């Protein structure tokens, strides 16, 4: 390791009902780097990532059947639909605009110590 560079450890945890208070504490200490949610069904994949240091969200929507990027957007606040999607935990379900069910496949936090 070169002089002047401090090595940090990044840790990733999956969000669930039991660790919500721990996650609030990580945010209050300012150590959260990313929060990321992935939802899927047979037709679409939604990826919503919050980059805490810059207070921005990246939204990616992929049409899996046609292998097309339908949306890439960066914003400071999520609309109601994407906020609902973002707050799901692994295994929870929501309906997309077509009325098809989306399943949350991952909701994780990456933080530094």
Long-range contacts (C-beta under 8 A, 24 or more apart in sequence): 8-112, 8-113, 9-112, 9-113, 10-110, 10-111, 10-112, 11-110, 11-111, 11-112, 11-113, 12-108, 12-109, 12-110, 13-108, 13-109, 13-111, 14-90, 14-106, 14-107, 14-108, 15-89, 15-90, 15-107, 15-108, 15-109, 16-89, 16-90, 17-89, 23-109, 26-109, 26-111, 27-52, 31-111, 31-112, 31-113, 32-109, 32-110, 32-111, 33-110, 33-111, 33-112, 34-108, 34-109, 34-110, 35-86, 35-107, 35-108, 35-109, 35-110, 36-106, 36-107, 36-108, 36-109, 36-110, 37-85, 37-86, 37-87, 37-88, 37-104, 37-106, 37-107, 38-104, 38-105, 38-106, 38-107, 39-85, 39-88, 39-94, 39-102, 39-103, 39-104, 39-105, 40-64, 40-102, 40-103, 40-105, 41-96, 41-100, 41-101, 41-102, 41-103, 42-100, 43-98, 43-100, 44-70, 44-96, 44-100, 44-102, 46-85, 46-102, 48-78, 48-82, 48-85, 48-86, 50-86, 57-82, 57-86
